[in-house]
Amino acid sequence: MKILPISWNSIRFKLVVGLLLVTVPLITLLFYNNFYSIRVVHNQVALSNKNLISLYMGQIDTQLRDAERNLIGLMTSDYDIQSMNIPNSEDEYQLAKHSVSNKLSSDILLYKSIDAFFVFSDTRNDLLDVFKSNIEFAERDRVEQELYGILGSHPDLEETGSRWFVRKIGQDFYALRILRTGDLYIGAWVNAKTLLVPLNLIDLGKEGSALLVSKAGELMISTNALPDEQIDFTQGFDQYYMSGDNNSLLVVGEPSQEGNFSLAAVIKDSQILQNLPNLSRLTFFISVISIALLPLSLFFLRHILLVPLKRLITVMKRINDGNVNVRIDSHKASDEIVLVNQTFNHMMAQIEELKIHVYEEQLSKQKAELQHLQLQINPHFFMNSLNILFNLAQVKNYALIQEMTLCLVRYFRFMFQSNLTFVSLREELQHVRNYVRIQELRFPESLKCSIDVPDFLENVPIPPLVIQSFLENSIKHSVTLEEPVYISVSIDLKENGLDPFIEIVIRDTGKGFSEHVLSMIRSGNTVHDEQGEHIGIWNVRKRLQLLYGGKASISCYNGYPQGAVVEIKLPYETEV
């Protein structure tokens, strides 16, 4: 699968990122707002119920505190309690016991949160207890048996300290308070159900519940059945928390200041948020719709803007590669895109037409310049040739006159082919051999030339007069009457990477190039010396530039031990 490269500066990338930067924060804000609303409602409900639970817990503590004060008052100042503690006789004990029973029976009517008062004589193992009228006999008996067990073991009251403590008797939980004075234990107890009666007035919803829990987090009693058995009451009640299965229950509470138990409320989360589900669902619906609209928006942007823009960019890349004849195809699009496409196509048609005109004009100019370059004939060569014919006529050497005349005819016929841009290598070498023969007649015994070329290259096209121009330069500057000059022309097919080229190397045994001439040649200028301006090399370089651009090259340097060397590299092309 082809992965398209990402352009960080492209319109496509900026549009997509811009859309995401707008949409994602909005969706995040919706979710945050929903969760924040839920948290605010939880805080408000928890604070309200916390205050209510604290109020009821304060009332319970007040009633327990009042009952405890009554017990302390009896224990410290009541004569009958003191008589029961240290009686002078059995009759005095029984009379004091009867008097205490009457007093406790009247007191218990004043304390609605207390189910019973009791006095226990450790020495006699005798229990006096007074109950409210609604206490059943079975419950009385269970509690009395429990009290005999607790008080008969001579408790030191360390487990209770100065607080009401919780004890489970049968299936119910009870809060007990025990005080000791001498041989007597005096105290009170209350069923957890009694303490919970006022809390039935609290409206915590159908599934909500008020309850009492022990210090260890054990459930004592609740107003309603709990909706979940996985509630944790051991976390303390300094602040509200979520508990139960899936944390679906809100728990608030208040510990008692008088006993080792707490009053708590459990509220169903769905009930707390009964006015928020619609808002939550709406928020969720909007978020889902926004997420669903995101790819739809991207598809819409792609269809309306990105695809037409991609077509335009694709065409522009092809035009940048030189294909000016390509156009944007007609597609259904917005009016602005259609106008851009039509304007672009019209502009490219005009550019293509203008380019054709410019190209044709350049071709005409190049053709005229090539013709001009090809027609640049060295006047000295022409006059020297006529002078040779005159000298041969004087000595009546008619055979050489005929050969010289035929060579000149072939020479000028080739030179005047001004309409040819390329000739075959075979034709160029025939012209070179003809030119060399003319120079051999001019400098007998002073010039020798060899040409080495493979047969399979004879039909390769090359520009005319390329080899002859450098041969002419070598003969002009190297041939003297003192010693003969040897000139070699070697041609071969070479490769540079995957591009084949024709290499033409021309060497002579003359004195070679001067540093001044080499400097002028490498700079691309015409050569100037004491003999005037020489345009041969510049002529060839200019023609190769017009025909091949930068694909052809000419290198000039001096060989070893002497002599000039010219290397010409031409692109290998199809045979003519």
C-alpha positions as semicolon CSV with decimal commas, in nm:
position;residue;x (nm);y (nm);z (nm)
1;M;0,000;0,000;0,000
2;K;0,146;0,328;-0,107
3;I;0,167;0,590;0,168
4;L;0,136;0,944;0,040
5;P;0,389;1,190;0,185
6;I;0,253;1,459;0,415
7;S;0,324;1,821;0,333
8;W;0,303;2,021;0,654
9;N;0,248;2,342;0,458
10;S;-0,029;2,210;0,231
11;I;-0,385;2,343;0,236
12;R;-0,512;1,986;0,287
13;F;-0,308;1,943;0,604
14;K;-0,399;2,287;0,739
15;L;-0,773;2,237;0,674
16;V;-0,780;1,894;0,841
17;V;-0,575;2,012;1,140
18;G;-0,784;2,329;1,166
19;L;-1,107;2,129;1,166
20;L;-0,969;1,895;1,432
21;L;-0,845;2,187;1,642
22;V;-1,198;2,332;1,642
23;T;-1,401;2,010;1,676
24;V;-1,196;1,813;1,929
25;P;-1,183;2,093;2,193
26;L;-1,560;2,146;2,154
27;I;-1,631;1,776;2,205
28;T;-1,388;1,768;2,497
29;L;-1,561;2,072;2,648
30;L;-1,901;1,901;2,615
31;F;-1,777;1,592;2,797
32;Y;-1,603;1,802;3,060
33;N;-1,917;2,010;3,111
34;N;-2,120;1,692;3,156
35;F;-1,880;1,546;3,412
36;Y;-1,849;1,882;3,586
37;S;-2,229;1,910;3,613
38;I;-2,245;1,561;3,762
39;R;-1,975;1,650;4,013
40;V;-2,152;1,973;4,110
41;V;-2,479;1,788;4,165
42;H;-2,298;1,523;4,371
43;N;-2,141;1,795;4,584
44;Q;-2,471;1,976;4,638
45;V;-2,667;1,659;4,719
46;A;-2,389;1,533;4,944
47;L;-2,367;1,866;5,129
48;S;-2,744;1,885;5,175
49;N;-2,773;1,530;5,307
50;K;-2,459;1,568;5,515
51;N;-2,618;1,863;5,694
52;L;-2,941;1,668;5,743
53;I;-2,762;1,360;5,876
54;S;-2,551;1,578;6,106
55;L;-2,868;1,737;6,241
56;Y;-3,029;1,400;6,321
57;M;-2,704;1,265;6,463
58;G;-2,686;1,569;6,687
59;Q;-3,039;1,503;6,816
60;I;-2,955;1,138;6,889
61;D;-2,635;1,238;7,066
62;T;-2,827;1,494;7,273
63;Q;-3,080;1,236;7,387
64;L;-2,809;0,985;7,471
65;R;-2,617;1,251;7,659
66;D;-2,925;1,347;7,861
67;A;-2,990;0,984;7,953
68;E;-2,627;0,947;8,059
69;R;-2,651;1,258;8,277
70;N;-2,956;1,116;8,444
71;L;-2,765;0,797;8,522
72;I;-2,473;0,993;8,660
73;G;-2,711;1,198;8,877
74;L;-2,870;0,887;9,021
75;M;-2,530;0,730;9,077
76;T;-2,388;1,029;9,265
77;S;-2,677;1,174;9,459
78;D;-2,965;0,931;9,488
79;Y;-3,006;0,787;9,843
80;D;-3,175;0,468;9,728
81;I;-2,890;0,387;9,488
82;Q;-2,647;0,436;9,774
83;S;-2,860;0,210;9,997
84;M;-2,861;-0,063;9,734
85;N;-2,487;-0,029;9,707
86;I;-2,420;-0,063;10,083
87;P;-2,740;-0,185;10,253
88;N;-2,761;-0,237;10,628
89;S;-3,000;-0,525;10,583
90;E;-3,182;-0,728;10,325
91;D;-3,503;-0,539;10,393
92;E;-3,327;-0,206;10,336
93;Y;-3,193;-0,340;10,003
94;Q;-3,538;-0,454;9,888
95;L;-3,700;-0,127;9,989
96;A;-3,428;0,074;9,811
97;K;-3,461;-0,151;9,503
98;H;-3,835;-0,093;9,494
99;S;-3,787;0,283;9,526
100;V;-3,525;0,285;9,246
101;S;-3,757;0,081;9,022
102;N;-4,035;0,334;9,065
103;K;-3,801;0,624;8,995
104;L;-3,657;0,462;8,679
105;S;-4,008;0,377;8,558
106;S;-4,104;0,742;8,574
107;D;-3,772;0,858;8,421
108;I;-3,787;0,629;8,119
109;L;-4,101;0,803;8,004
110;L;-3,896;1,122;7,966
111;Y;-3,632;0,969;7,737
112;K;-3,784;0,863;7,405
113;S;-3,449;0,740;7,267
114;I;-3,393;0,496;7,561
115;D;-3,556;0,154;7,571
116;A;-3,450;0,051;7,921
117;F;-3,266;0,147;8,245
118;F;-3,105;-0,114;8,465
119;V;-2,919;-0,153;8,795
120;F;-2,711;-0,464;8,867
121;S;-2,578;-0,568;9,208
122;D;-2,255;-0,751;9,159
123;T;-2,257;-0,898;9,507
124;R;-2,607;-1,043;9,486
125;N;-2,601;-1,103;9,109
126;D;-2,934;-0,926;9,105
127;L;-3,057;-0,728;8,802
128;L;-3,317;-0,455;8,820
129;D;-3,434;-0,332;8,479
130;V;-3,714;-0,106;8,366
131;F;-3,848;-0,125;8,007
132;K;-4,072;0,075;7,788
133;S;-4,414;-0,073;7,742
134;N;-4,359;-0,156;7,372
135;I;-4,064;-0,385;7,440
136;E;-4,165;-0,749;7,393
137;F;-4,088;-1,015;7,650
138;A;-3,859;-1,211;7,419
139;E;-3,644;-0,907;7,356
140;R;-3,634;-0,830;7,728
141;D;-3,520;-1,180;7,803
142;R;-3,244;-1,172;7,536
143;V;-3,109;-0,843;7,662
144;E;-3,125;-0,953;8,029
145;Q;-2,930;-1,267;7,949
146;E;-2,671;-1,060;7,763
147;L;-2,647;-0,817;8,057
148;Y;-2,596;-1,104;8,302
149;G;-2,317;-1,227;8,080
150;I;-2,152;-0,886;8,053
151;L;-2,194;-0,770;8,413
152;G;-2,143;-1,111;8,571
153;S;-1,793;-1,124;8,428
154;H;-1,699;-0,820;8,636
155;P;-1,614;-0,589;8,341
156;D;-1,364;-0,317;8,400
157;L;-1,546;-0,106;8,138
158;E;-1,223;-0,041;7,945
159;E;-1,392;-0,140;7,619
160;T;-1,663;0,119;7,666
161;G;-1,471;0,398;7,828
162;S;-1,698;0,698;7,861
163;R;-1,903;0,619;7,546
164;W;-2,202;0,420;7,440
165;F;-2,085;0,096;7,282
166;V;-2,251;-0,131;7,027
167;R;-2,330;-0,495;7,093
168;K;-2,521;-0,738;6,870
169;I;-2,779;-0,933;7,068
170;G;-2,966;-1,192;6,866
171;Q;-3,043;-1,039;6,527
172;D;-3,049;-0,679;6,649
173;F;-2,785;-0,426;6,740
174;Y;-2,802;-0,233;7,068
175;A;-2,624;0,070;7,209
176;L;-2,537;0,029;7,578
177;R;-2,401;0,264;7,844
178;I;-2,272;0,118;8,174
179;L;-2,149;0,312;8,479
180;R;-2,011;0,167;8,801
181;T;-2,032;0,288;9,155
182;G;-1,905;0,061;9,426
183;D;-2,079;-0,275;9,400
184;L;-2,342;-0,151;9,157
185;Y;-2,353;-0,122;8,778
186;I;-2,606;0,128;8,651
187;G;-2,681;0,178;8,284
188;A;-2,920;0,199;7,990
189;W;-2,965;0,035;7,653
190;V;-3,149;0,117;7,333
191;N;-3,227;-0,090;7,025
192;A;-3,081;0,053;6,702
193;K;-3,433;0,038;6,558
194;T;-3,542;0,291;6,819
195;L;-3,263;0,530;6,727
196;L;-3,355;0,498;6,359
197;V;-3,727;0,578;6,402
198;P;-3,693;0,956;6,346
199;L;-3,490;0,895;6,029
200;N;-3,790;0,739;5,855
201;L;-3,904;1,094;5,798
202;I;-3,600;1,163;5,574
203;D;-3,686;1,141;5,204
204;L;-3,391;0,972;5,036
205;G;-3,589;0,835;4,742
206;K;-3,730;0,494;4,672
207;E;-3,390;0,327;4,670
208;G;-3,225;0,557;4,923
209;S;-3,174;0,457;5,281
210;A;-3,073;0,600;5,620
211;L;-2,878;0,363;5,838
212;L;-2,663;0,312;6,143
213;V;-2,322;0,150;6,112
214;S;-2,077;0,038;6,374
215;K;-1,728;0,172;6,411
216;A;-1,601;-0,133;6,220
217;G;-1,831;-0,047;5,927
218;E;-2,087;-0,319;6,004
219;L;-2,447;-0,238;5,913
220;M;-2,665;-0,212;6,225
221;I;-3,004;-0,112;6,083
222;S;-3,141;0,075;5,782
223;T;-3,471;0,238;5,694
224;N;-3,489;0,057;5,357
225;A;-3,325;-0,248;5,209
226;L;-2,991;-0,154;5,056
227;P;-2,979;-0,177;4,673
228;D;-2,625;-0,317;4,683
229;E;-2,443;-0,544;4,925
230;Q;-2,100;-0,426;4,812
231;I;-2,113;-0,093;4,996
232;D;-1,799;-0,005;5,188
233;F;-1,863;0,181;5,518
234;T;-1,503;0,169;5,641
235;Q;-1,378;0,480;5,458
236;G;-1,494;0,724;5,723
237;F;-1,735;1,010;5,683
238;D;-1,513;1,316;5,661
239;Q;-1,641;1,361;5,304
240;Y;-1,879;1,188;5,071
241;Y;-1,768;0,905;4,843
242;M;-1,907;0,672;4,578
243;S;-1,936;0,303;4,662
244;G;-2,123;-0,010;4,564
245;D;-2,115;-0,200;4,239
246;N;-1,988;0,031;3,959
247;N;-1,968;0,313;4,220
248;S;-2,337;0,383;4,168
249;L;-2,419;0,481;4,529
250;L;-2,337;0,807;4,707
251;V;-2,253;0,765;5,076
252;V;-2,254;1,045;5,337
253;G;-2,250;1,012;5,714
254;E;-2,175;1,159;6,053
255;P;-2,004;0,976;6,342
256;S;-2,165;0,994;6,685
257;Q;-1,999;1,203;6,952
258;E;-2,144;0,982;7,228
259;G;-2,103;0,630;7,090
260;N;-1,886;0,418;6,862
261;F;-2,133;0,418;6,574
262;S;-2,229;0,649;6,290
263;L;-2,542;0,763;6,114
264;A;-2,520;0,741;5,732
265;A;-2,730;0,790;5,419
266;V;-2,702;0,594;5,095
267;I;-2,850;0,752;4,780
268;K;-2,877;0,598;4,434
269;D;-2,674;0,788;4,178
270;S;-2,948;0,762;3,918
271;Q;-3,183;0,931;4,164
272;I;-2,936;1,211;4,229
273;L;-2,895;1,270;3,859
274;Q;-3,262;1,224;3,778
275;N;-3,269;1,569;3,616
276;L;-2,935;1,520;3,442
277;P;-2,980;1,205;3,228
278;N;-3,159;1,401;2,958
279;L;-2,876;1,655;2,957
280;S;-2,619;1,375;2,964
281;R;-2,789;1,196;2,679
282;L;-2,812;1,522;2,485
283;T;-2,442;1,588;2,546
284;F;-2,353;1,236;2,441
285;F;-2,578;1,262;2,135
286;I;-2,420;1,594;2,033
287;S;-2,071;1,449;2,083
288;V;-2,151;1,140;1,878
289;I;-2,306;1,353;1,604
290;S;-2,001;1,582;1,606
291;I;-1,764;1,286;1,577
292;A;-1,979;1,137;1,301
293;L;-1,989;1,472;1,119
294;L;-1,612;1,504;1,135
295;P;-1,539;1,250;0,855
296;L;-1,845;1,383;0,671
297;S;-1,700;1,734;0,691
298;L;-1,363;1,604;0,575
299;F;-1,537;1,424;0,286
300;F;-1,724;1,743;0,199
301;L;-1,404;1,949;0,209
302;R;-1,228;1,687;-0,001
303;H;-1,504;1,679;-0,264
304;I;-1,558;2,055;-0,279
305;L;-1,202;2,187;-0,244
306;L;-0,924;1,933;-0,200
307;V;-0,996;1,710;-0,504
308;P;-1,023;2,005;-0,749
309;L;-0,711;2,152;-0,591
310;K;-0,531;1,819;-0,632
311;R;-0,628;1,805;-1,001
312;L;-0,487;2,155;-1,047
313;I;-0,164;2,066;-0,864
314;T;-0,125;1,744;-1,068
315;V;-0,159;1,936;-1,394
316;M;0,082;2,205;-1,274
317;K;0,342;1,939;-1,185
318;R;0,313;1,789;-1,533
319;I;0,347;2,137;-1,683
320;N;0,652;2,195;-1,465
321;D;0,801;1,880;-1,621
322;G;0,760;2,039;-1,964
323;N;0,420;1,901;-2,072
324;V;0,255;2,231;-2,158
325;N;-0,014;2,061;-2,365
326;V;-0,194;1,909;-2,063
327;R;-0,526;2,059;-1,944
328;I;-0,757;2,024;-1,646
329;D;-1,043;1,793;-1,736
330;S;-1,396;1,919;-1,699
331;H;-1,559;1,802;-1,373
332;K;-1,865;1,904;-1,181
333;A;-1,746;2,155;-0,922
334;S;-1,824;2,488;-0,756
335;D;-1,851;2,797;-0,973
336;E;-1,525;2,938;-0,837
337;I;-1,335;2,616;-0,910
338;V;-1,487;2,596;-1,261
339;L;-1,380;2,956;-1,328
340;V;-1,026;2,884;-1,204
341;N;-1,003;2,571;-1,424
342;Q;-1,133;2,751;-1,733
343;T;-0,900;3,045;-1,679
344;F;-0,606;2,812;-1,621
345;N;-0,678;2,609;-1,937
346;H;-0,717;2,926;-2,144
347;M;-0,392;3,066;-2,005
348;M;-0,206;2,742;-2,079
349;A;-0,343;2,735;-2,435
350;Q;-0,207;3,085;-2,488
351;I;0,127;2,990;-2,331
352;E;0,151;2,679;-2,550
353;E;0,076;2,881;-2,862
354;L;0,329;3,145;-2,762
355;K;0,587;2,876;-2,686
356;I;0,534;2,722;-3,030
357;H;0,587;3,059;-3,194
358;V;0,897;3,124;-2,986
359;Y;1,028;2,776;-3,060
360;E;0,973;2,817;-3,433
361;E;1,147;3,152;-3,419
362;Q;1,439;3,000;-3,229
363;L;1,463;2,719;-3,483
364;S;1,470;2,971;-3,767
365;K;1,735;3,173;-3,586
366;Q;1,944;2,861;-3,511
367;K;1,915;2,741;-3,868
368;A;2,024;3,082;-4,000
369;E;2,311;3,091;-3,751
370;L;2,420;2,739;-3,844
371;Q;2,411;2,829;-4,210
372;H;2,616;3,136;-4,140
373;L;2,872;2,938;-3,941
374;Q;2,897;2,670;-4,205
375;L;2,955;2,928;-4,478
376;Q;3,247;3,090;-4,293
377;I;3,529;2,989;-4,534
378;N;3,886;3,064;-4,455
379;P;3,997;3,306;-4,733
380;H;4,361;3,201;-4,690
381;F;4,269;2,839;-4,770
382;F;4,090;2,952;-5,086
383;M;4,381;3,170;-5,206
384;N;4,642;2,906;-5,116
385;S;4,449;2,647;-5,316
386;L;4,444;2,876;-5,624
387;N;4,814;2,943;-5,577
388;I;4,883;2,565;-5,576
389;L;4,688;2,526;-5,902
390;F;4,889;2,813;-6,056
391;N;5,221;2,655;-5,959
392;L;5,114;2,315;-6,091
393;A;5,010;2,477;-6,420
394;Q;5,351;2,637;-6,454
395;V;5,522;2,302;-6,433
396;K;5,246;2,149;-6,650
397;N;5,167;1,875;-6,393
398;Y;4,821;1,813;-6,533
399;A;4,755;1,498;-6,331
400;L;4,800;1,682;-5,998
401;I;4,602;1,978;-6,137
402;Q;4,312;1,742;-6,211
403;E;4,337;1,576;-5,866
404;M;4,362;1,912;-5,691
405;T;4,068;2,052;-5,886
406;L;3,857;1,744;-5,808
407;C;3,944;1,771;-5,437
408;L;3,846;2,140;-5,437
409;V;3,519;2,063;-5,612
410;R;3,434;1,799;-5,348
411;Y;3,547;2,035;-5,074
412;F;3,330;2,327;-5,181
413;R;3,033;2,102;-5,261
414;F;3,040;1,977;-4,906
415;M;3,089;2,326;-4,766
416;F;2,793;2,467;-4,955
417;Q;2,544;2,209;-4,816
418;S;2,406;2,483;-4,595
419;N;2,068;2,318;-4,547
420;L;2,211;2,015;-4,365
421;T;2,222;2,020;-3,984
422;F;2,363;1,668;-3,957
423;V;2,563;1,442;-4,189
424;S;2,670;1,083;-4,141
425;L;3,009;1,019;-3,988
426;R;3,109;0,849;-4,315
427;E;3,036;1,168;-4,515
428;E;3,222;1,382;-4,264
429;L;3,528;1,155;-4,282
430;Q;3,518;1,157;-4,663
431;H;3,530;1,536;-4,646
432;V;3,812;1,518;-4,390
433;R;4,016;1,285;-4,612
434;N;3,953;1,514;-4,910
435;Y;4,067;1,817;-4,707
436;V;4,377;1,633;-4,583
437;R;4,464;1,540;-4,943
438;I;4,450;1,908;-5,040
439;Q;4,687;1,992;-4,754
440;E;4,921;1,705;-4,851
441;L;4,941;1,855;-5,201
442;R;5,015;2,188;-5,042
443;F;5,279;2,048;-4,800
444;P;5,430;1,744;-4,969
445;E;5,638;1,520;-4,738
446;S;5,546;1,743;-4,438
447;L;5,205;1,606;-4,333
448;K;5,080;1,260;-4,252
449;C;4,728;1,177;-4,120
450;S;4,558;0,856;-3,999
451;I;4,189;0,801;-3,923
452;D;4,070;0,514;-3,701
453;V;3,694;0,453;-3,679
454;P;3,483;0,133;-3,629
455;D;3,263;0,040;-3,921
456;F;2,943;0,028;-3,712
457;L;2,972;0,404;-3,641
458;E;2,986;0,521;-4,002
459;N;2,613;0,593;-4,018
460;V;2,598;0,786;-3,688
461;P;2,482;1,149;-3,745
462;I;2,715;1,431;-3,642
463;P;2,723;1,805;-3,722
464;P;2,923;1,882;-4,042
465;L;3,273;2,032;-4,033
466;V;3,334;1,939;-3,664
467;I;3,643;1,722;-3,730
468;Q;3,766;1,929;-4,028
469;S;3,772;2,250;-3,819
470;F;4,018;2,103;-3,568
471;L;4,228;1,940;-3,840
472;E;4,251;2,276;-4,009
473;N;4,366;2,433;-3,679
474;S;4,634;2,162;-3,631
475;I;4,767;2,200;-3,988
476;K;4,772;2,578;-3,962
477;H;4,969;2,588;-3,636
478;S;5,177;2,270;-3,651
479;V;5,290;2,201;-4,010
480;T;5,634;2,343;-4,100
481;L;5,890;2,264;-4,368
482;E;6,155;2,160;-4,110
483;E;6,004;1,830;-3,999
484;P;5,688;1,638;-4,085
485;V;5,381;1,651;-3,861
486;Y;5,172;1,345;-3,780
487;I;4,794;1,391;-3,714
488;S;4,569;1,110;-3,588
489;V;4,193;1,098;-3,565
490;S;4,042;0,820;-3,347
491;I;3,667;0,772;-3,303
492;D;3,496;0,526;-3,067
493;L;3,170;0,460;-2,879
494;K;3,191;0,510;-2,502
495;E;2,947;0,505;-2,209
496;N;2,905;0,731;-1,910
497;G;2,666;0,552;-1,680
498;L;2,365;0,462;-1,894
499;D;2,423;0,731;-2,159
500;P;2,639;0,628;-2,460
501;F;2,838;0,895;-2,643
502;I;3,074;0,930;-2,941
503;E;3,431;1,023;-2,849
504;I;3,645;1,191;-3,118
505;V;4,014;1,246;-3,030
506;I;4,237;1,456;-3,259
507;R;4,614;1,457;-3,186
508;D;4,911;1,614;-3,360
509;T;5,284;1,613;-3,302
510;G;5,323;1,991;-3,327
511;K;5,423;2,233;-3,061
512;G;5,078;2,226;-2,893
513;F;4,864;2,501;-2,744
514;S;5,012;2,797;-2,563
515;E;4,884;2,873;-2,215
516;H;4,723;3,190;-2,349
517;V;4,534;2,999;-2,619
518;L;4,421;2,730;-2,372
519;S;4,294;2,998;-2,136
520;M;4,095;3,164;-2,417
521;I;3,949;2,827;-2,529
522;R;3,841;2,726;-2,178
523;S;3,676;3,062;-2,123
524;G;3,462;3,008;-2,435
525;N;3,592;3,315;-2,617
526;T;3,744;3,343;-2,963
527;V;4,124;3,311;-2,977
528;H;4,334;3,622;-3,042
529;D;4,707;3,616;-3,115
530;E;4,962;3,796;-3,328
531;Q;4,801;3,650;-3,639
532;G;4,462;3,794;-3,557
533;E;4,133;3,638;-3,448
534;H;4,074;3,262;-3,486
535;I;3,709;3,155;-3,480
536;G;3,738;2,783;-3,572
537;I;3,711;2,635;-3,222
538;W;3,457;2,896;-3,114
539;N;3,255;2,815;-3,428
540;V;3,235;2,442;-3,342
541;R;3,158;2,506;-2,974
542;K;2,876;2,743;-3,068
543;R;2,723;2,497;-3,314
544;L;2,734;2,210;-3,062
545;Q;2,570;2,431;-2,802
546;L;2,288;2,515;-3,045
547;L;2,237;2,151;-3,146
548;Y;2,289;1,959;-2,820
549;G;2,260;2,209;-2,540
550;G;2,485;2,092;-2,255
551;K;2,509;1,729;-2,368
552;A;2,815;1,783;-2,592
553;S;3,161;1,894;-2,480
554;I;3,504;1,993;-2,617
555;S;3,829;1,954;-2,420
556;C;4,164;2,095;-2,538
557;Y;4,501;2,018;-2,377
558;N;4,861;1,937;-2,465
559;G;4,972;1,576;-2,507
560;Y;5,292;1,405;-2,394
561;P;5,567;1,474;-2,483
562;Q;5,425;1,743;-2,712
563;G;5,145;1,823;-2,948
564;A;4,784;1,942;-2,918
565;V;4,499;1,711;-2,819
566;V;4,130;1,784;-2,877
567;E;3,857;1,558;-2,731
568;I;3,504;1,595;-2,863
569;K;3,213;1,412;-2,696
570;L;2,881;1,394;-2,880
571;P;2,559;1,220;-2,766
572;Y;2,502;0,890;-2,943
573;E;2,191;0,920;-3,159
574;T;2,000;0,703;-3,404
575;E;2,170;0,647;-3,737
576;V;2,067;0,869;-4,030
